[in-house]
Amino acid sequence: VKNLCLLSPDQIELGKMLVEMGQSHLFQQWTDPGVEDNKKKAFFAQVAKLNSSYPGGLASYIKNARELLADSKVGRNPYDGFTPSVPTGEVLSFGDDNFIKYEEAGVKEAQNAAFVLVAGGLGERLGYNGIKVALLAEATTGTCFLQLYIESILALQEGSCRLTQGTFQKDIPFVIMTSDDTHTRTLEVLESNSYFGMKPTQVKLLKQEKVACLDDNDARLALDPHNKYQIQTKPHGHGDVHSLLYSSGLLKVWLYAGLRWVLFFQDTNGLLFKAIPASLGVSATKQYQVNSLAVQRKAKEAMGGITRLTHSDGRSVVINVEYNQLDPLLRAAGHPDGDANCETGYSPFPGNINQLILELGPYIEELTKTGGAIKEFVNPKYKDASKTSFKSSTRLECMMQDYPKTLPPTARVGFTVMDKWLAYAPVKNNPEDASKVPKGNPYHSATSGEMAIYRANSLILIKAGVQVEGPVQQVFNGQEVEVWPRITWKPKWGLTFSEIKIKVRQSCSVSQRSTMVLKGRDIFLEDLSLDGALIINCIDGAEVKVGGSIQNKGWLLERINYKDTSSPEELRIRGFKINKLEQLEQTYSEPGKFILKPQC
Ligand code: UGB
């Protein structure tokens, strides 16, 4: 009370709210006025930020925390009373007519979409010193995830205009959710690379704030152990993206601009944009308000399952159920085998890869009802079975994919299952942990993420009639992986399967040891036989026909160990570098038609 003279009326109101919410312990160690006054002002500045960045304010946060902690203490299962069943959705098979139809519909629809990348996670499991979006997706061209995503969005933007014979190209909005851990460096990567060709006005960074930590079941806020005038905070989770978008006002701007879709995706999946056109086509064709991208899932795989949950009281929702909750839920519903594969050899529940497509109109309506808030959870680490005290402070968390939990049963919620080799290869684990993954389980490492790009591109060319020599097994950083030919192309070359520019009159072949880099849009491969390295750089407006037989020493993968600090981190983390022995490289920087048909 003695310190009231230091405070503004707003700060006094916040102080009263804290005391009313049972938080007077925060002031117990305060000194008399005149001592550490600046730290007291800083305390209220932090309280004001915590209050303004949470839907309903800090009082709502404390109230929600008490309710969730009470449920957690008694071990209430959030799925009590719900019966799981397999929801309806679309299962696609790469390259067939159905897939091609959806891809074309998706590219046309892309100009009515906004893209939202959740990139606030620091990636502790990955152990990479940089931010994850700046990590190389593949070392052959040195393209990082952010560059790959931006170039993919620009390719969709151009393709959408072309396929709809649009008179002008609409700029697709791109939002990146950052956090204190990633904001500055994300901006630096964008600015130092001229936004990888995107207009700076097209990109918006929205920074998520951390939330207050909780010391006990009464939701008493935890003080920073090193500063009694600061409340301890931790990340709230990627679910923040919904309240940030809602409070940013961008959703209404997009609606008035005629947009219809918002696509949410994660920071390290180099395959994603191979799956987006068809998935967006499914959303537009099926009029899904929520479309979860999914892949075939093996039972017990560490991947959430997209599940319809129907309550005895009539409530029904289609939601991702984390894998460790799916098995007990199924057993409780009378499935004795729990999470088991069906006759297809896969789980009947599609595997969540946390890339979502939401229809904008209903999304705005829902967020208006909830104020941007979505269902949260709390996961305290109790000291003992009495569950009366915590080992360390906890906090409320939320996940992006829990958005449908608040939707009415009438909402059109579906999913799109894609071949996993085409859609999903996240980079989450450091080499040490990846090398210990049980055999047959995905490594989810920089090594496996890069090899997955080469495999996907090889399989796509095989589907297009190219004879691509199969992989060899090699070990990098303790992970045995398939090494396919190192084939990469700019998104604008092969945005969709039907746009792959290959003509096979006699035959087209690529040997396993080959590297092929197509940096341009109008590069046409025709009866090419490649055994070595071929690099084509060409501007839009140059049309290059490439054929004939190319043989040279090529580019080899040279193993390096992740502990070898003499190599750059972005190479150590994958366990190899590219040794560029010899290549045929051609650059076309003038408009025109060119033929490259060497007989070497
Ligand atoms: N992220 C944020 O932007 N802010 C945050 O506060 C936290 C994360 P992780 P996670 O891919 O298979 C998710 O850590 O959360 C971003 C799904 O929950 O990589 O453990 C972060 O930058 C899970 O159901 O993954 O698991 C990254 O882009 C499953 O789908 C993204 O959120 C899993 O991903 C995901 O953060 C998966």
Residues whose N, C-alpha, C, O or C-beta is under 5 A from the ligand:
A	BS01	UGB	V118 A119 G120 G121 M177 P235 H236 G237 H238 Q266 D267 G304 N352 I353 N354 M399 P426
